């Protein structure tokens, strides 16, 4: 496993420098009130939190919903007042979503929830899809006048995608795969704050190892959880929609002032 991490700087509670959390999208605030409350705890090294009003992480479509949701409005407002960047969830469906639908969802997120950017989930990875993704991200950047854009590939895409967004999610999956994963060599040309890793099923006893892998592979934003994949079916939460059982421990492990 190549060591591609560049030298980091002092961590900031909600800034983009140093290792910190990107929350892929907790369940609706009525279903996960503790999770949303924890995100405003002072000193938590949060880079951003995804708001997915109409669905959870990993479900098809999702987005801002048909009407403003008062509970999500309140949750997003608390986060923004605490200085936490809020991203709207947009599903690219691996390049299958119509451009107009994406822009319409983005506009509703901006109008209703005053989001600071977007997580573009299920982003394509192939070179052939890059021009369309660049068109989408350029439009969203103009819509927000410079918002934070994250492409949720879940694996290493064609290198040109690095120029189409602020961050790329280059791993999303189980611990059993992450611990043996390899990093693409082209990522060494970019600083850690350009990459994010989402890993589920990480045992408490392997938190240190998982954190070390993230640093080795040059990821600046992470979300680790001990929760595993949910059974298929309606009403099932994805592992990223609930608070990890070791949340306090991992916050302490990578919080402000912690160095490698």
N, C-alpha and C positions, 0 to 999 in steps of 0.2 A: 504493500500500500504506500504510494508515494506521499511524502510529506510536503504538502503544497501551501501550508498556511504562511501568510506573511505576518510580520510583527504587528500586534494589535495595539490599540490605544486604550486609555482609561475608559471603563464602562460608564455609560450614562443610563439613567433610569428609563428613559423613553426615547433615547436617541438611536442613531444608526451605527454607532461605533461600539465595538466589542461584542462578545457573545451575548445574545439575549433571546427572548421568546417572540415567536410569531404564532398567534393562536388561530388555527385554521377555521374556526367557527364553532362556538359552543351552541348547544341546543337553545331553543327559544327561552327568553328570560323567565317565563312562567314555569318551564320545566327544569331550568338550571339556575335558580336564583343565587345559590352559593357561588357557582362558577363566575357569574358576572360580577358579583360583589367583590370577589378576590382580585379582580383585574384592576381595581382602583386602590389596592393597598400600596401605600407609599414605599418606594424603594424597589418595587418589582421591576426587573429589567425587561420591559416590554418594548418591542420594536413596532408591533402593530397587532390589531385584533380584527378578525373578519366578521362582518355582520351578514348573515344569510337568513333573511326574514321568512322566505317561502319554502325553505328546506334546509337539510343539514349537509355537512361536508360529505362528499361522495355520492349524494343523490343527484339524479338528473335534474337539470335546469335550476330550480331554486331561484334566488334573486330577491328583488325588493317587495314582491307581493303586488296585489292589485290596488290596495289602499294603504295609506300610512298606518302602521301598527303602533298604538300608544305605548306599549311595553318596550318595544324596540327603540322607539323614539327616546324614551326615558333612559334606557341602557346606553344608547349611543351618546346621548347628551352628557351623562355622567362621565363617560370615558374621555370625551373631548374636553370637558371641563378640567379633568385631571391631567390633561396634556398627552393623552394616549391617542395615537393615530388609528383611525377607524377606516377599514377598507370594506367596500361592498363586494359581495360574491357574484361573479358572472361566470356562467358555464359556457365554455367555448365548444364543448362536445367534440373535441378532437378536430375542430375545424368545420363542424357540421351546422353550427348555429348561424342563421341569417344575420348579416351585418346590421340590418335595421332593428332586429329584435334586441341585439346586444346594446346598441346605442340607446334604444328606448329604455331598457332596464337601467343603464348607467345614468340616464337623465333623471329617472325617478329616484334612484339612490341619492343623487346630488341634490335634487330639489327637496326631498322629504327628510333625509337623514344627514345631510351636509357632510358626506363622506370625504375622506382625505385621499382616497385612491381606490384601487380595485385589486382583488385577487381574481385572475382569469384562470379558473379551474379547468382541468382536462384540456390543457393547451396542447396543440400539435407539436411534434418534434422533428418532422422532416423538413428538408430544405425547400421542397415544393410549396409548402404552406406558409413559408416565411413572409412573402409579400403581403398576403392577406392579413396576417397577424400584425405586421408593421403598420398597415393601414388602420387596423383597429386600435392599436396602442397610440398611434399619433392622434387619432380622433378623440380618444379618451383623455389624453394629455391636454388637448386643446379645450375640451369640455370643462376640465377642472382647473385650467390655467396652471398646469404643472403638478398634478397629483402623483402619488406613489403607486407604481404599477408593478405587480408581481405575476409572473407567468407560472402557473401551476402544472408544469410538465410531469413531475413525479419521477423523472429519470433525466439523464443527460441528453439534451436536444442537439441539433445541429448548432455549431458555435455561433452562427450569425444571430441567433435569438438573444444573445447577451446584449446586443445593441438595440433591441426592441423594447426593453423594459428596465426598470430599476433593479429588480431581483428575479432570479429563477429558482423555482423549487426543483432541485436536481435529484432528490430522493423523497419518496413517500411510500412507506410500506412497513413490513414487519421487521422486528429485531433480528430474526433468524437470517434475513437477507442482508440487513444493514451491517452486521458485524463482519461479514465477509465481502462487503461491497468494495468496488474500486472507483477511484475518481478519474474523470476524463482529464487528460494532461492539459487540454487547452484552458481549463479553468484557472491554471496557475498565472495566467495573464491578468487576472482580475483580483481585487481585494475581497476578503471574506464577506463583507456586507452585501455582496452581489448574489449570495447563494443561501438557500434555506433548505433544511432537512426536517421532514415529519416522520417520526418513527413510533409505531405502536408495539405493544407487547414487550417493552423493555423492563426486565426485572429490576427491582430496587438494588439488588446486589451488583448490577451491571451498569448503574448510572455513570460511574466514573469512566468505565470503558467506553460507553456511548458518547460521553462528552469529549473524550480524547479522540475518538474517531472523527467527530464533527470538526474539531480543531485541525486534525491532520489533513482532512479533506478540504479545508478552507471554507467551511460554512460559518457564516456569522449569525444566522437566525435559526433557531431550532424549536421544535415542540416534541418532547418525549413523553410517552405515557405508558403505564403498566397495563392499560386496558387492551384487550384483544379485539379482533374483528367480531362484529355482532352477527348473530344468525340472520339469514335473509328473511325478509318479511316486512310488512307495514308496521310502523311505530317503533322500529328498532333504531337505536342510536349507533352512530359510528363511534369508533374508539376515540376520535378527536373531539367529540361533542361533550364530554364530561371531564371533570377535574381529575388529573392523575392522583392516585392514592398517596404519592410522595411529593405533592406539590410544594409543601413547606421546605422539604429537604433540597429539592432541585433549585428552588428560588435562592436558598442560602448558598448553594454550591456555586452558582454562577452570578450571584448578585453583585451590586456595586462594591468595588474594592477587592474582589476575588481575582487572583492572577494564577496563571498556569505554572 
